[in-house]
Amino acid sequence: MRFFLVFVLMVLSLYASRDGGPYIGGGYCSSTIDTNGYFEMKEDSSSGYKIYAGAYINNNFSVEFETIRDLTYQTLDEEYSFILYDINTQAHYQFFNRTIDTFLKFGVGEIDYDKNKGFSFVYGGGIAWWINERFSLKAGYDIYSFGYDENNDNSADKDFNINYFYTSFEVQF
């Protein structure tokens, strides 16, 4: 799946218009996990880092692959570590001659936690401040929604969310 996501991202970046182009970024995120009362949590917040790459197709649309790492939450009995991967599309609306950029995000991904893998949805939004034509600072809020298979029958019995706020620095090529 990761190879497919990287391939799609590379092909889309080749078709980017003059107003678009590829970009990379990274930043810090602070998160909480919502188990909907299924697990009693000793520590339901964590912090990690975010690395992403994408392509602006034009000024109003982009496609991105991202990963979030080092998220760890503690129940009363165990500690769970999460790694999140996703590919998403973003719709942008810009103000003040592309100085301020607001965006909404929707995508799908994979979540790895303690030797388990699962399908997830990601959605969110944020705002970016373009320092110049190549550099921007972003702040956003995303939600990863995924299921937990309680009885090992390959179905999602419980729905969980990982909510995270992030700040990042982005470079466009």
C-alpha positions as CSV (number, residue, x, y, z in Angstrom):
1,M,0.0,0.0,0.0
2,R,2.8,2.4,0.8
3,F,4.4,1.9,-2.6
4,F,1.0,2.7,-4.3
5,L,0.6,5.9,-2.2
6,V,4.1,7.1,-3.1
7,F,3.5,6.2,-6.8
8,V,0.3,8.2,-6.9
9,L,1.9,11.1,-5.3
10,M,4.8,11.1,-7.7
11,V,2.5,10.9,-10.8
12,L,0.3,13.7,-9.5
13,S,3.3,15.9,-8.8
14,L,4.4,15.5,-12.5
15,Y,1.1,16.9,-13.6
16,A,1.2,20.0,-11.3
17,S,0.5,23.3,-13.0
18,R,2.6,26.4,-13.0
19,D,0.7,27.7,-9.9
20,G,1.4,24.4,-8.1
21,G,4.3,22.1,-7.5
22,P,5.8,19.6,-5.0
23,Y,6.4,20.4,-1.4
24,I,7.8,18.8,1.8
25,G,7.2,19.7,5.4
26,G,7.6,18.6,9.0
27,G,6.4,19.6,12.4
28,Y,5.3,18.8,15.9
29,C,1.9,17.5,17.0
30,S,0.1,17.1,20.3
31,S,-2.7,14.5,20.4
32,T,-5.3,12.8,22.5
33,I,-7.0,9.5,21.9
34,D,-10.8,9.0,22.3
35,T,-11.7,5.4,23.0
36,N,-15.4,6.2,23.6
37,G,-15.1,4.8,27.1
38,Y,-14.0,1.4,26.0
39,F,-10.6,1.6,27.7
40,E,-9.8,3.4,30.9
41,M,-6.9,5.6,30.1
42,K,-4.1,6.4,32.5
43,E,-2.6,8.8,29.9
44,D,-4.7,9.8,26.9
45,S,-2.5,12.5,25.5
46,S,0.8,12.2,23.7
47,S,3.1,14.2,21.4
48,G,4.9,13.2,18.2
49,Y,6.2,14.5,14.9
50,K,4.7,14.8,11.5
51,I,6.5,14.4,8.1
52,Y,4.8,15.0,4.8
53,A,5.2,15.5,1.1
54,G,2.8,16.5,-1.5
55,A,2.0,18.4,-4.6
56,Y,-0.1,21.5,-5.2
57,I,-2.1,20.7,-8.4
58,N,-3.1,24.4,-8.5
59,N,-3.7,27.1,-5.9
60,N,-6.9,25.5,-4.7
61,F,-6.1,21.8,-4.6
62,S,-3.3,19.6,-3.3
63,V,-2.6,15.9,-2.6
64,E,-0.4,14.8,0.3
65,F,1.2,11.8,1.9
66,E,2.0,12.1,5.6
67,T,3.1,10.1,8.5
68,I,2.8,10.8,12.2
69,R,5.1,9.0,14.6
70,D,5.9,8.6,18.3
71,L,2.4,8.7,19.7
72,T,2.1,6.6,22.9
73,Y,-0.9,6.3,25.1
74,Q,-1.3,4.3,28.4
75,T,-4.2,2.3,29.6
76,L,-4.3,1.2,33.2
77,D,-2.5,-2.1,32.1
78,E,-0.6,-1.4,28.9
79,E,1.2,1.1,26.8
80,Y,0.2,1.5,23.1
81,S,2.4,3.1,20.4
82,F,0.9,4.3,17.2
83,I,2.3,5.2,13.7
84,L,-0.2,6.8,11.3
85,Y,0.1,6.9,7.5
86,D,-2.3,8.5,5.1
87,I,-2.8,10.0,1.7
88,N,-5.2,13.0,1.6
89,T,-6.6,15.7,-0.6
90,Q,-6.8,19.3,0.5
91,A,-9.0,22.1,-0.7
92,H,-7.4,25.5,-0.2
93,Y,-8.9,29.0,-0.1
94,Q,-6.4,31.9,0.0
95,F,-6.6,35.4,1.3
96,F,-4.5,38.5,0.9
97,N,-2.7,37.6,-2.3
98,R,-1.8,34.1,-1.1
99,T,-0.4,35.2,2.2
100,I,-3.0,33.4,4.3
101,D,-4.2,29.9,3.1
102,T,-7.1,28.0,4.8
103,F,-7.5,24.4,3.9
104,L,-9.8,21.4,4.5
105,K,-8.4,17.8,4.4
106,F,-9.9,14.4,3.8
107,G,-8.1,11.1,3.2
108,V,-7.6,7.5,4.0
109,G,-4.7,5.7,5.6
110,E,-3.2,3.0,7.7
111,I,-2.7,2.9,11.4
112,D,0.0,0.7,13.0
113,Y,-0.3,0.0,16.7
114,D,1.5,-2.8,18.7
115,K,1.9,-5.2,15.8
116,N,-1.7,-4.6,14.5
117,K,-2.6,-2.7,11.4
118,G,-5.9,-1.1,10.4
119,F,-7.7,1.2,8.0
120,S,-8.4,4.7,9.0
121,F,-10.0,7.9,7.8
122,V,-8.4,11.3,8.3
123,Y,-10.1,14.6,8.1
124,G,-9.4,18.1,9.4
125,G,-8.4,21.6,8.5
126,G,-6.1,24.4,9.2
127,I,-4.4,27.7,8.2
128,A,-1.1,28.5,6.7
129,W,0.9,31.7,6.6
130,W,3.0,32.0,3.5
131,I,6.2,33.8,4.4
132,N,7.2,34.0,0.7
133,E,6.5,32.0,-2.4
134,R,8.5,29.0,-1.1
135,F,8.1,28.8,2.7
136,S,5.0,28.6,4.9
137,L,4.1,28.0,8.5
138,K,1.0,25.8,9.1
139,A,-1.3,25.1,12.1
140,G,-4.1,22.5,11.9
141,Y,-6.3,20.1,13.6
142,D,-6.9,16.5,12.3
143,I,-8.9,13.5,13.4
144,Y,-7.9,9.9,12.6
145,S,-10.9,7.6,12.9
146,F,-10.3,3.9,13.1
147,G,-11.9,0.7,14.3
148,Y,-10.8,-1.8,17.0
149,D,-11.3,-5.5,16.4
150,E,-12.3,-6.8,19.8
151,N,-13.0,-10.4,19.0
152,N,-10.5,-11.0,16.1
153,D,-13.1,-11.5,13.4
154,N,-11.7,-8.8,11.0
155,S,-14.4,-6.3,11.7
156,A,-14.3,-3.0,13.6
157,D,-16.2,-3.6,16.8
158,K,-15.3,-0.3,18.5
159,D,-14.6,3.1,16.9
160,F,-11.7,5.2,18.2
161,N,-10.4,8.6,17.3
162,I,-6.9,10.2,17.5
163,N,-7.3,14.0,17.6
164,Y,-4.2,16.0,17.1
165,F,-3.2,19.6,16.8
166,Y,0.0,20.3,14.8
167,T,2.3,23.1,13.7
168,S,4.7,22.6,10.8
169,F,7.1,24.3,8.4
170,E,6.7,23.7,4.7
171,V,8.9,24.2,1.7
172,Q,7.5,24.3,-1.9
173,F,9.7,23.6,-4.9
